[in-house]
C-alpha cells in the first residue's frame, strides 16, 4: 500500500505530481469522483475524509454518511481490533501488515449489515499531512480466492518451517497444535525426534532469575487475559544446563469474540544479551575511571584566547559539552558552538572581556538540553570559563515552582502542621475556606478551627500512621470559620518524617456541604418512599377516615420534621375549610377552626391554583394573605396541596413549620402522594357507602315489589277467570240450566269481582269488562318493571344532551301517559337534556300527581326564573318547575319522599320520586320541593343549561 512519494527529478524536470498540479486539482477530483471503483481516503488516525459516489454502489453508504467517521465502524466487530491494529502499525511505518501489500482483501459491512469481501489497492500521499487512499472493489470469485489462499498457505508453511524464530500454535486450553523445529530446539516443544529422558526438565526464569510457574508463561498469560504480549524476555534453561535468552511475543486469535488459539513467536537473543552485558561492564569500568577524574576536578573548564579560540579543555568539559579537546583546540567557540551566538553565553563572555570583570550566570543550552551554571574570569590573554551541569537542580526548582503553583491554584485547601502542632503552611484555598488570611493562620494551633473530638480523632489517626497501621487517614468534621459559622468538611492527611526525625502532618481539606446535603436528600427520599409504602398498606386496612387522617398528619410532620400538619375539609356552601384533623396545633383548634377558601389563606389559594403551593417565607408572601390560623402559630413556611382533583376537591393537606425552609421537588411530591392516598381512601369509602345504600335500596325494592306485584297479579287472575267463565256461559247459555249450571269456583270468582272490582259492575258484557281489568293490571305490572329498570340500572351521568322544546314534549308525554286531570304548559323554553331521561322524569311526576291529586288534578309546567326563585333583577330562565294542586308534601317529609319505597298512596310502589332524583343527578341539575300556589307540590329544577 505504501506508494512512492514524488520529488523533483535531479535534472530539474517536474515530477508527476508537479505535472498533475499543472493539470489542476479539479481534474483529479473529477477523475476520482467519476471513477467506477469506490475510492476512500483516511487520515493517519483512521478517520475517513473522502469517499466518492461509487462507495454507495459498492457498500450502500452515501459518501456524506461515512465522511468524518472511523473506518473501524464499517467492519465486523470481531475483526475491528485486528484491522485497527494493522492500520496503526502501518501508519507508524511498520511494513509487516497486510495493508503494506500493493493489494489486499478485507471484510466490510454494507449499509444493510451484510459482510462483503473487498479487494483494496491503496497508496500513501500528502506533504504536510499524510493520507491513505484506497481503491475498493469486490474481491475475486471463490475459486480465485481459494487459489490465492492455497498459495499464501504454502508460503506461510515454508516460512513457518524455515524461520529462525520459534513458532508454536496452541488451542484455547493450551494444548500444543503445532510447532516448528526451531521451537523444539529452543524450548523443547513439538518434536518427537529430540531425545528425552525422564529426568529431562526445561526450566523457565524471568530476567531477575525467578523461576516461573506454568501459569506465568507468556502463553498462559494471553490465554487468561485475552490480550497480546509483545517482546517479553524469559530465560530457558535446557536439560543440558544451557541457558537461552528469548524474546517472546504471543497473540490471541479470536472467533466470535472468544479466544480459539494463541500463536507464539520466540527469538533467541542470547548473543544480544551477551553483547549488552559486555557493554554494561565496559560502561561500569568507564564510570569508575570517570569517578576518579571527578574526584580530582570538580568543575568543567576550558580556556579561550582573545580571538575566542580554544586553548584548553579538561576532561569534565569534554564530558559536558560532548566534544573532545583534540577537536576543539585552535577552533573558535562561536564556530564550533554556533547555536550560542546571540545568546546569554556570548553576551556575558563579551561583557566580561570588555569590562575585564568576572561574570556568573545560569543559562539553558538547547542543543545539549542542559542547564549550565557558568563563572567566567577575563584576563589580558583570554577568558577562563568554569561551568557545571545544574540541569537536575533547575528541574527540581521548576518542579518546586510547579508544585507551589498547583498548591496555590487547586480549589481544595492544603495545609502543613509542623512538629510543634502549628500551621507551617496553608494555601490560599484553605485560608479562604475558613475566612482568614494565610499569614494569620501560619504559626497558630489548628485546633482553633475544630472541636476537641476532632482534635483527638486526628491525633489518634496520626499515631496509627506513624506506627505503620495505615498510610493515610480521612475524617469528616465541622470546620469553624472566622465569623463563627461552621460547615461540613472532609480532610485527608498523611504524616511525613522531617530531617531531624520529627513528624509533620500534610493534609487536604475540602468543603463537602453540598455532598452532605445530597446524602441527606437521598436519605430523605428513601425515607419518604418507605413511609409512602407503609402508609399505602395502612390505608388499605379497615379504618375510619379520622384514624387515617390522624396517621397521615403524624407521618408527614415527622418525615419533614415540621411543627404542624393538618387536613382541611372543604364546605363549599359555607365558603370555608374546617380543620378536621391535625398535629401540633393548640388544644381546641382541631375540629373547630376554619379558614377562608379564597386568597385569604394559603389553603384557599391552593384551591384556586389547583397546584401545590410552597411557602418559604410567609411574611414575604404576596400571593395571598396569611390566615389567623398560621399567623397565630408563628408559621414561616410550608407546603399545601389539594385532596382530590381540580374538578372535585375534597379538601387540603398542609404541613407547616415555624422556621423558614426551602423545599426540594421530592418533598412536594411526598405531600402530594400522601394526599393522593387519602383521596383514594375517601373515594373507596364513598364507593363502599354507595354500594351499601344501593344494596339497601335494592333489598327494600325487592320486598316492596314482591308485595306490590302480588296484588295486580291476583286481580288479573280473578278477572281472567271471570272473563273465561263469562265467555263459556254465553256460548252454552241456551243448552244448560241457568239456575244451577255454575260451580262453586265460578261463584268464588263472582264474589271476588264483588270484592275487588265491584266498581265496574253493570258495565256492559261481563267478559269484556273482566278482560279490561286484566289489561289494567298488566299495565300496572309493566309500569313497575319500567321503574325497576331505572332504579336498578341507575344509568350514570348524562354524556350527551340535545336541545329539547319543553312545551312540546311536556304536552306530548302527558298524552302518552294519559292520566286523569289537566295539564297547563306555561313555558316555551328550550333546554339541553337527554330526551329519554327527561321523559322518564316528567312521566313519573305526572303519575305522582295523578296518584295523590285525584282525577281532577291540574299539573302545570313552567319556567323557573330568578324572580320566581325569590330574587330581584332579571328574569332569565334558570330552570323549570312541575307543580300540581293536590294535597302537597309537608316540609318535614320533603327529603324523605326521594327515598326508594316511600309512598303515602296505596296505588304506587314508592319509587317514582326516587327515579326523579336519580335522573336529576344524572343531568347535574338540582331539585327542590316547595309548595305550589294552589297548595300542592311544586318541584323546581335548577342548573338547567339552555342552547346558546
TAWO-V616066 format. One record per pair of residues at least 24 apart in sequence whose ideal C-beta (glycine too) atoms are under 7 Angstrom apart, sorted by the first residue. I is the first residue (numbers start at 1). GAP is how many residues later the second one is. Records with the same first field share a line. If there is no record, write none. Layout:
I->GAP + GAP
This chain:
1->89 + 98 + 99 + 100 + 101 + 121 + 122 + 123 + 131
2->93 + 98 + 122
3->120 + 121
37->98 + 99 + 100
38->98
39->94 + 96
40->94 + 96
41->90 + 92
42->29 + 89 + 90
43->88
44->47 + 86
46->24 + 25 + 26 + 38 + 41
49->82
58->78
59->49 + 51 + 52
60->50 + 51 + 52
61->50
74->34 + 35
75->31 + 32 + 33 + 34
76->31 + 33 + 39
78->176 + 178 + 179
79->28
105->34
165->100 + 101 + 102
166->99 + 100
167->98
168->96
169->92 + 94
170->49 + 91 + 92
171->90
172->51 + 87 + 88 + 89
174->45 + 46 + 49
186->50 + 58 + 60 + 80 + 82
187->49 + 79
200->39
201->38
202->34 + 36 + 37
203->34
204->30 + 32
205->29 + 30 + 32
206->28
207->26
218->30 + 32 + 46
219->31 + 43 + 45
222->28 + 30 + 40
223->36 + 39
226->26 + 33
228->24
244->24 + 26
245->24 + 25 + 28
299->87 + 88 + 89
300->87 + 88
301->84 + 85
302->83
303->79 + 81
304->29 + 78 + 79
305->76 + 77
306->75 + 76
308->24 + 25 + 26
311->71
320->69
321->47
322->46
339->27 + 28
340->25
348->28
349->27 + 34
352->24 + 26 + 31
353->25 + 30
362->28
412->96 + 97 + 98
413->95 + 96 + 97
414->94
415->92 + 94
416->88 + 90
417->29 + 87 + 88
418->86
419->79 + 83 + 84 + 85
421->24
424->80
430->79
433->46 + 76 + 78
434->45 + 47 + 48
435->46 + 47 + 48
436->46
449->30 + 31
450->27 + 28 + 29 + 30
451->27
462->33 + 43
465->29 + 30
466->29 + 37
476->36
487->24 + 26
488->24 + 25 + 28
521->143
525->141
527->32
528->31 + 138 + 142
531->24 + 28
532->141
535->139 + 142
536->141
539->138 + 142
545->136 + 137 + 140
546->35
548->130 + 133
549->31 + 32
550->31
552->122 + 126
553->28 + 29 + 30
554->29
556->99 + 115 + 118
557->26 + 27 + 98
559->111
560->95 + 107
562->93 + 94 + 95
563->93 + 94 + 95
564->69 + 71 + 91 + 92
565->89 + 90
566->88
567->84 + 86
568->27 + 35 + 83 + 84 + 86
569->82
570->27 + 79 + 80 + 81
577->26 + 74 + 75
585->48
593->36
595->32 + 34
596->31
599->25 + 26
600->24 + 25 + 27
601->26
602->25 + 28 + 36 + 38 + 52
603->37 + 49 + 51
606->34 + 35 + 36 + 46
607->35 + 42
610->32 + 36
612->27 + 28 + 29 + 56 + 59 + 60
613->27
614->25 + 49 + 54
616->44 + 45 + 46
617->43
630->26
634->24
636->24
637->24
639->24 + 28 + 29 + 32
641->30 + 31 + 34
642->33
643->32 + 35 + 36
644->35
650->29 + 32
653->25
697->94 + 203
698->94
700->200 + 201
701->87 + 90 + 199 + 200 + 210
704->197 + 205 + 206
705->79 + 83 + 204
708->76 + 201
709->72 + 75
712->65 + 68 + 69
715->41 + 58 + 62
716->58 + 61 + 62
718->31 + 34 + 35 + 38
719->38 + 51 + 54 + 55
720->54
721->28
722->27 + 31 + 44 + 48
723->44 + 47 + 48 + 51
725->24
726->40 + 41 + 44
727->40
730->37
784->125
787->122 + 124 + 125 + 128
790->50 + 125 + 128
791->109 + 120 + 123 + 124
794->124
795->127
796->126
797->125
798->36 + 39 + 124 + 125
801->31 + 32 + 33
802->30 + 33
803->27 + 29 + 144
804->26 + 27 + 29 + 31 + 34
805->25
806->24 + 25 + 55 + 74
809->29 + 30
810->32 + 51
813->26 + 29 + 30
814->32
817->26 + 29 + 30
819->27 + 28 + 31
820->30 + 35
821->29 + 32 + 34 + 35 + 36 + 37 + 38
822->36
823->36
824->34 + 36
825->36
826->34 + 35 + 36
827->34 + 35 + 36 + 53
829->34 + 48 + 51 + 117
830->116 + 117
831->113 + 115
832->113 + 114 + 115
833->90
837->82 + 85
840->75 + 79
841->75 + 78
842->40
844->68 + 71 + 72
845->37 + 71 + 94
847->65
848->64 + 65
849->35 + 37
851->54 + 56 + 57
852->34 + 35 + 52 + 53
853->31 + 32 + 33 + 83
857->27 + 28 + 29
858->26 + 27
859->25
864->76 + 77 + 78
877->69
878->64
879->61 + 62 + 63 + 64 + 65
880->61 + 64
881->57 + 58 + 59 + 60
882->57
883->49 + 53 + 54 + 55
884->48 + 52 + 53
885->47 + 49 + 50 + 51
886->50 + 51
887->49
888->43 + 47 + 48 + 49
889->40 + 48
894->35
